[in-house]
Amino acid sequence: MTKQVLVTGAGGFIGHHLVKYLVNKGYWVRGVDIKQPEFESSPAHEFELLDLRRFDNCLIATRGIDEVYHLAADMGGIGYITAYHAEVTKNNTMINVHMLEASRINGVNRFFFSSSACIYPQYLQDTPDVKPLKEEDAWPADPEEGYGLEKLYMEKLCQYYQEDYGFETRVARFHNVYGPLGTYEGGREKAPAAICRKIALAQDGDEIEIWGDGQQTRSFLYIDDCVEGIWRIMESDYPHPLNLGSDRLITIDEFVDLVARIAGKRIRKCHDFSKPQGVRGRNSDNTLMRKVLSWEPQVPLEKGLEITYRWIEGELKKAGRIS
């Protein structure tokens, strides 16, 4: 019998890619979001426009479903999530709590929650040469305000639902996911897409703005590895949060240089210290992931960025903004 699954946030970047992945796996997929996918139609067998802040809509979304992949969230890049703490926290708390309870009530067998590396303590991320973050480092807690705090709270709620109700949950902590079909402008885009857009729009030798001093560090996970990891975590018997990220650390300035080489352009950097830059360093420790899943991300940053940059460049060409 074909497994029937729900992907929330199916109109978003990761959710849209996950729907395609699961359909290709042979699942029957219902996609739900407050909006349609931005760049191409959803391959979901059903796609419903629902505001998941409302509990009645969560009950509708989860009817007849075996497994829930819950990715729906009010989120964006560092500029967005640091500017709207109340709105982001309020919206995501309602979405998460309502979806978890509706899934339990409707007899869903397993629930996946997409958490974030933003849950990790800020006191462990105050230098660029940051020590890779292990899952156990989450406590004592000091998450990023708003977005990180509500993600950490939801992780604990998933734990409580397992302990009190025997409701199977799985949790992945995403580390900077990037790739094609993601938002690349408008205020909600993440750093990789924003940098690719800026360089695609620049002429050879132009200057682009970089938020912060460029020495802050991150690791970046390509979207194909992300959806593969989500599925593997959901299929596993591991009930605790797992990192899902690359363990290759790179500075933002080095990241810009890498995209510039892909674009074949000489780019000068103008560092804007007035803009938010997040923690000084963040990297994923994949030791537990490798042990639990017998797998780790496979796509090199150079390959993933080549695909991502060419896609954003192509979108800007289609819009007539570059030739």
N, C-alpha and C positions, 0 to 999 in steps of 0.2 A: 504494500500500500504506500502511495506517495506521501511523504512527510509534508505537512502544511505548516509553513512558517510565516511569521510576520516580521517585516523590517520597518521599524519606525525611523523617522528621519530619512525616508527613502527619496526625498526630493533634494537632499543635500549631497555633498561631495562623496564622503565615505559610504553613506547609505546607498547611493545610486550604484556605485561600483560593487557593493556587496550584493545587491539584488541581482545584478548580471552574473556574478560568481555563483550564487545559489541556484539560479535558473539553469545555468550550464551544468550544475551538479545533479540536476534532475528533481529539485524540490519544486513544490507548488508554492508560489510566493505572493503574499499580499503586501503591497507597499502602502505606507501611510505617512502623510506629512501635511503641513499647513500650506505647502506650495508644491508645484510641479518641479521636476528637475529643470535646471537652468539651461542646459545646453543640448540635451537630446531627450527623447521620450523614454519613459521607463519601460523596461522589458517585463515588469511584474505582471502576473496573471490578473491581478486586481490592483488598482491604485485608488485610494480614497483620500480625499481632502478632509482632514479632521484636525481640530484644535485639541491637542492632547493635554492641555491644561485643565480641560473639563473631564471629570470622572466618567460621565455617561459616554463620552466619545471613546474613552479607553476601553470601556466594556464592549462597545461596538467593534473597535479595532481588533480585539482579541478573541472574538467569537469563532469557534471551530478551529482554533490554532493549536498546533502541537508544541512549537517552540517560538520564543520571541527573541529577536535580536534588537535590543533597544539602543538606538543611536540618536534619537530625537533630542535636540538641545537648542537653547538660545545661546549662541556662541559666536566667536570670531577671533581675530588676531589680538595681539597684546593691546593695541590701541582701543579696541572695542570692549574687551572684558575688564579693563581697568577703568573705563569711563562710566560703566553702568552697573555697579555692584548690586544695587537694590533690584533692578529689573531682571538682570540675569539670574540672581539667586532666587527671586520669587518665582519666575517662570519655570526654571529647571526643577525647583523643589516640587511644584505642583505636577509637572509632567512626570517626574520620576516616581513619586509616591503613588500617584494615581495609576500609572502603568504597572507597577509592581503588584499592587493590590488587585487590579482588574485581572491581571494574568493569573493570580492565585485563585480568585473567585471562579474564573472561567475554565479552570482545570488544565492550564498550560503545564506541560511536563518540565520545561527548562527555560530559564530566563537569562539572557546575556546582557550585561551592562557595560557600556563604554565609558570607562573612567579616564583619567588624565594624569600625566606626570605633574600637573599643577598641584596635586595633592601632597607632594613631597615637601618636607620642611625647608623653609627659606634659609634657615641657619646652616644647612648642608650645601647650599648653592651660592655661596658668597665669593667664590673665586673662579676665574676662567678654567683653571686646571682642576676642575671638580672631580672628586672621586665618583665613579659610577654608582648610581643609586640602586640599592637593593630593595626588594619589596618590604623587608622588615624595617627599613629606615623610615617608614611613614609615621611611626610613633616614637617618641613624643611628638605630637602634631604641631605644625606651624605652616599650614598650607597657604597658597596665594589667596588673598581676600576674594570673597564672592565666589567666583567660578571654581576655584580649587577647594574651597570649604564645602560647597554643596556636593561636589563629587565625592569627597571623603565621607561625608555624612551618608550618602547613598550607598557607598561600599559597605558601611556598617549595617545599614538597613537590610541589604542583601544577606549579610551574615546572620542577622537576627531572624529573617524569614526562613533561612535554612535550619537554624537551631530550634525555633519555636514551632514552625509549621511543616518542617521536612520538605520545603519547597526548594528545588534544585536551582541554584544560581551560579553564574560564571562571570568573572570580572577581568577586563583587560585595561591596563593603564597605557594609553596611547602617548607616544613621544613624537610630536611634530610630523604629522603625516602630510605628504605632498604628492602631487601628480596631476595629470590632465583632468579636465572637466571640473576643476575646482574654481571657486570664486577668486578672481585675480585683481579686482578693484572695487571701490565703493565703500571701504571702511571695515568690512568683515574679513578681508583676505588675510591669510597668514604670510609670514615673512618670505618663504620661498617663492610664492606666487607674486608677491609685491616686487621682489627684486627682479624676477624674470620680466615682469611688465615694464619696470623702469628701464632695464637694459634694452629690451626690445624697442622701446620708444626713443631711446637715445641714439644720437649719431656717433660715429667713431670719434673718440677723443672728448666726448661730452662728460659732464659731471653729473652724478646722481646723489640724492640725499640718502644717507644711512642713519637710522635711528641709533643713538648712543655712540660709543667710541669705536665700535666695530670689533672690539676684543672679547665681547661676550661670546660664549660658546654654546653650541647645541649639537645634538645628533638628529638625523632626519630619516624618516621611514617612508619608503616608496609605497604607493597605494596598493599595488599587487601583493606585496608582502603583508600589508596590513590586513586585507580581506582573507588571505590564506591563514594568517595567524588567528584572526577572529574565529574562523571555522574550526581550526584545530583546538583552540581553547574551549569552544562550545562542545566539541566532541569528546574532550578529555574528561577524566574523573576527578580533576583538581578543582576544589570549590573555593579557593582563595584567590585574591588578586594576583595577576601576573603582569610584569612589564611586557609591552609590545612595542619595541623600538629597535633602532640600530644602535650599536655601541661604538660607532666611529664619531669621535668628537672633532668639531671644526669651528673656527671662529667665523663670525659673520663677515668680516673682511675677506677671509679666505673663500667663503661661500660666494661672495660677489665676484671675486677673481675667477672662480671656477665657471660661473655663468657667463662672464665676459669672454672667457676662452671658447666656450661653446658657441657664443654669438659671433666670435671673430672680431671683437671690438676692443679698443683701448678705452677704459673707463676710469675717470677720476672720481674719488669719493669725497663727499662733503658730509661730515659727521654732525648731526643735530643732537645736542645734549639735552634739549628741552623735551624731547619725545620719550615716551616710556620704552624701556628696553627689557623689562623683566629681570629675572635673576641673572647673576653673572655667569653661571655655568650650569648646564644640565646634561647628563648623559645616562644612558640605560645600562644597567648591569643585567646581562642576559644569561647568567649562570643558571638560574632557576628555570627560565624558559627552555633552555637546551635540555635540562634534566627532565622536565615534565612532558615536553612535546617531542623530544628527539628531533628538533628542528630549530632553525633560526632564520632571520631574513636573509635573502639571497641577492637582491638587486643592488649593485654598486651605486653609490651616489652619482658618479659621472653618467652612468647609463640612465638612471631615473631622471636626472636633471635635463639631459639631452631631449628626452621624450617630452618632458613638461615644458621646457622652454620653446620647443618647436610648436607645441600645441598653442601656447599663449601667443606666440608670434603669428601663427596662422589665424587666430581669432582677431587679432588687431589688424591683420591684412584684410580679412573679410569685412571688417568695419570701416575700411578705408582710412585708417589712422596711420598706417605705414605702407610703404610700397614694396 
